[in-house]
Amino acid sequence: MDTVGTVLPGSREHLARFCSELSKLNESLQGEAVLVSMSPGELTLKVMSVTSRGHVALEGTFGRYVLGEHARYWQSVAFGFEFENTQLAEAVRVSRSLLTEDRP
C-alpha cells in the first residue's frame, strides 16, 4: 500500500469527511471537497468542479511560521490548477487508504 503520511487521531473525522466529499465529486463531477487543517491557516485544500462539463481543479495553500535568528516569519505557498477528472478515482483511493492504515 502507498503511504502518504500519518493521520493524527483528531484529524481522522476531517479526513473522513474530505474522503466522502471527494468520492461524491468523483461520481457526479459536481460540487467540491475541502480539507482544512486543525491549525488555522496552515493547510487548505479544495478539489472542485469548475464547469458543467466535468472539468475539475485543485487549489490550496500551505503555510507555517519559521523561526529565524531574530524573528519568526510566515512562509506559505498558494497553488491552483486544473486536472483530468479521471485522476479523481486515484485521489479517492489514496484518501481512503489513509483512513484504513494501521495506527501506530
PLY file of the C-alpha trace (Angstrom):
ply
format ascii 1.0
element vertex 104
property float x
property float y
property float z
element edge 103
property int vertex1
property int vertex2
end_header
0.00 0.00 0.00
1.22 3.52 -0.79
1.73 5.66 2.29
1.27 9.40 2.00
1.56 10.35 5.65
0.28 9.79 9.15
-3.23 10.86 10.07
-3.43 12.32 13.56
-6.30 10.97 15.68
-8.05 14.38 15.94
-7.96 14.86 12.19
-9.44 11.49 11.25
-13.01 12.89 11.16
-11.92 15.75 8.89
-10.18 13.35 6.54
-13.22 11.04 6.51
-15.46 13.97 5.53
-12.99 15.03 2.81
-12.86 11.45 1.51
-16.66 11.30 1.36
-16.88 14.65 -0.43
-14.15 13.58 -2.85
-15.98 10.34 -3.60
-19.21 12.25 -4.32
-17.29 14.64 -6.59
-15.77 11.67 -8.42
-19.23 10.16 -9.01
-21.12 13.31 -10.02
-18.37 15.70 -11.21
-20.28 18.42 -9.34
-19.51 20.22 -6.09
-16.31 20.31 -4.10
-14.25 18.53 -1.47
-12.47 20.69 1.12
-9.80 19.79 3.66
-8.68 22.39 6.19
-6.00 21.92 8.84
-6.82 21.93 12.53
-4.21 24.68 12.94
-5.65 27.83 11.37
-4.07 28.86 8.08
-1.58 26.00 7.79
-3.38 23.98 5.12
-6.36 24.47 2.85
-7.05 22.05 0.03
-10.08 22.28 -2.27
-10.88 19.95 -5.15
-13.80 21.31 -7.16
-15.86 21.10 -10.29
-15.17 24.16 -12.44
-17.55 23.59 -15.35
-20.79 21.76 -16.02
-18.84 19.53 -18.45
-16.83 17.73 -15.74
-13.66 19.80 -15.60
-12.07 19.74 -12.14
-9.44 21.79 -10.38
-7.36 21.79 -7.24
-6.47 24.88 -5.26
-4.90 25.35 -1.90
-2.47 26.96 0.46
0.17 25.67 2.81
1.95 27.85 5.33
3.68 27.94 8.68
5.84 30.11 10.84
9.59 29.57 10.63
11.84 30.82 13.37
14.76 32.91 12.22
17.64 34.05 14.35
15.90 37.29 15.36
12.24 36.86 14.42
9.68 34.44 13.15
8.47 34.57 9.56
5.33 33.31 7.89
6.21 31.22 4.85
3.49 29.99 2.54
2.68 28.63 -0.88
-0.57 29.05 -2.80
-1.39 26.90 -5.80
-4.15 26.08 -8.22
-4.51 24.09 -11.41
-6.98 22.04 -13.45
-6.50 18.31 -13.93
-8.11 15.35 -15.66
-11.24 14.16 -13.85
-10.11 10.57 -14.42
-7.50 11.18 -11.70
-10.19 11.65 -9.06
-10.58 7.90 -8.59
-6.91 7.61 -7.56
-7.31 10.53 -5.16
-10.29 8.76 -3.56
-8.26 5.54 -3.26
-5.32 7.29 -1.60
-7.50 9.26 0.82
-9.34 6.07 1.83
-6.04 4.26 2.34
-5.03 6.95 4.84
-8.17 6.21 6.83
-7.65 2.45 6.87
-3.90 2.23 7.52
-2.89 0.81 10.89
-2.42 3.27 13.70
0.96 3.24 15.44
0 1
1 2
2 3
3 4
4 5
5 6
6 7
7 8
8 9
9 10
10 11
11 12
12 13
13 14
14 15
15 16
16 17
17 18
18 19
19 20
20 21
21 22
22 23
23 24
24 25
25 26
26 27
27 28
28 29
29 30
30 31
31 32
32 33
33 34
34 35
35 36
36 37
37 38
38 39
39 40
40 41
41 42
42 43
43 44
44 45
45 46
46 47
47 48
48 49
49 50
50 51
51 52
52 53
53 54
54 55
55 56
56 57
57 58
58 59
59 60
60 61
61 62
62 63
63 64
64 65
65 66
66 67
67 68
68 69
69 70
70 71
71 72
72 73
73 74
74 75
75 76
76 77
77 78
78 79
79 80
80 81
81 82
82 83
83 84
84 85
85 86
86 87
87 88
88 89
89 90
90 91
91 92
92 93
93 94
94 95
95 96
96 97
97 98
98 99
99 100
100 101
101 102
102 103
